[in-house]
Amino acid sequence: MFDLEIHMKDQPGELATMGETLGSAGISVEGGGMWLVDGVGVAHFLVDDGEAARGVLERAGMTVKASRPVLVQRLNQDEPGQLGKFCRALSDAGVNIEVLYSDHDNQLVVAVDNPEAAAVVSESWMQSRAPR
């Protein structure tokens, strides 16, 4: 899975155009969100094929700033403090979180500066929560 960072004009219809463009190409958005930052719409959306989505959007005249691989991690929603514990584990491994949001299946989506180290943390996290 990949996180797309898309920059848009601060005007009605920009997000609709993005969604319609991806949908017309058969590309599903699996999670994400958009925020207004200093007058620019900054969107982060989760897609299966980052390069295909990037190409479709750029051909439609949209600005894709990045396509990053992500970790998709399930937290135990019944246990308070899970987000802090997982983020601390990444931090302790020297991993900086660049983007974080949830997907449509209530999983944590994380883009980081060191995907290899983050994958080790993620695997360890999952193993520590596996039924014994």
C-alpha positions in Angstrom: 0.0 0.0 0.0 1.1 3.6 -0.7 0.3 7.0 0.7 -0.1 9.7 -1.9 0.5 13.3 -0.9 -1.5 15.5 -3.1 -1.5 19.3 -3.1 -4.7 21.1 -4.3 -6.0 24.6 -4.6 -8.2 25.9 -1.8 -11.4 26.0 -3.8 -14.6 24.0 -4.1 -14.4 20.9 -6.2 -10.7 20.1 -6.0 -11.2 17.0 -3.7 -14.2 15.9 -5.8 -12.1 16.1 -9.0 -9.3 14.0 -7.3 -11.8 11.4 -6.2 -13.5 11.2 -9.5 -10.2 11.0 -11.4 -9.0 8.0 -9.3 -12.5 6.4 -9.5 -12.6 6.7 -13.3 -9.3 4.9 -13.5 -10.6 2.1 -11.2 -8.3 3.1 -8.3 -9.9 2.8 -4.9 -9.1 5.1 -2.0 -8.6 2.9 1.1 -8.2 5.6 3.7 -6.8 9.1 4.3 -7.8 12.7 4.7 -7.2 16.3 3.7 -6.3 19.4 5.6 -5.9 23.1 4.6 -2.3 24.1 5.4 -1.2 27.7 4.7 -3.9 28.1 1.9 -3.1 24.8 0.2 -5.2 21.7 0.4 -2.8 18.9 1.5 -4.3 15.4 1.1 -2.9 12.1 2.1 -4.7 9.0 0.7 -4.0 5.3 0.8 -4.0 3.4 -2.5 -2.9 0.0 -3.6 -0.7 1.2 -6.5 1.0 4.5 -5.8 2.6 4.9 -9.2 -0.6 4.2 -11.2 -2.5 6.6 -9.0 0.2 9.2 -9.3 0.2 9.0 -13.1 -3.5 9.3 -13.4 -3.6 12.4 -11.1 -0.7 14.1 -12.8 -2.1 13.5 -16.3 -5.3 15.2 -14.9 -3.1 18.2 -13.9 -3.0 17.5 -10.2 0.1 17.9 -8.1 1.3 14.7 -6.4 4.2 15.6 -4.1 5.0 12.1 -3.0 4.1 8.4 -3.2 5.4 6.5 -0.2 5.1 2.9 0.9 3.4 2.6 4.3 3.0 0.2 7.2 -0.6 -0.8 7.9 -0.8 -1.8 11.5 -3.7 -3.0 13.7 -3.8 -1.6 17.2 -5.8 -3.2 20.0 -8.7 -0.7 20.3 -9.8 -2.1 23.6 -6.5 -1.1 25.3 -5.9 2.6 26.0 -2.5 3.9 25.1 -1.8 1.7 22.0 -1.0 4.7 19.7 1.5 6.0 22.2 3.1 2.6 22.7 3.4 1.9 19.0 4.8 5.4 18.3 7.3 5.0 21.1 8.5 1.7 19.7 9.1 3.4 16.4 10.9 6.3 18.1 13.1 4.0 20.1 14.1 2.3 16.9 15.1 5.8 15.5 12.2 5.9 13.1 10.5 9.3 12.4 6.8 9.3 11.5 6.1 11.5 8.5 2.4 10.7 8.0 -0.2 8.9 10.2 -3.9 8.3 9.7 -6.5 5.4 9.7 -7.8 3.4 6.8 -11.4 2.4 6.2 -10.8 -0.8 8.2 -9.7 1.0 11.4 -6.1 0.2 10.9 -3.2 2.6 11.5 -1.5 3.8 8.3 2.1 5.1 8.8 4.6 6.5 6.4 8.1 6.8 7.9 11.6 8.0 7.1 13.1 4.4 7.6 10.7 1.8 6.3 13.1 -1.1 6.9 13.5 -0.3 10.6 9.8 0.4 10.9 9.0 -3.0 9.4 11.1 -4.7 12.1 9.1 -2.8 14.8 5.8 -3.6 13.1 6.6 -7.3 12.9 7.7 -7.4 16.6 4.5 -5.5 17.6 2.3 -8.0 15.8 4.1 -11.0 17.2 3.8 -9.6 20.8 0.0 -9.5 20.3 -0.4 -12.9 18.7 -2.5 -15.4 20.7 -0.3 -17.9 22.4 
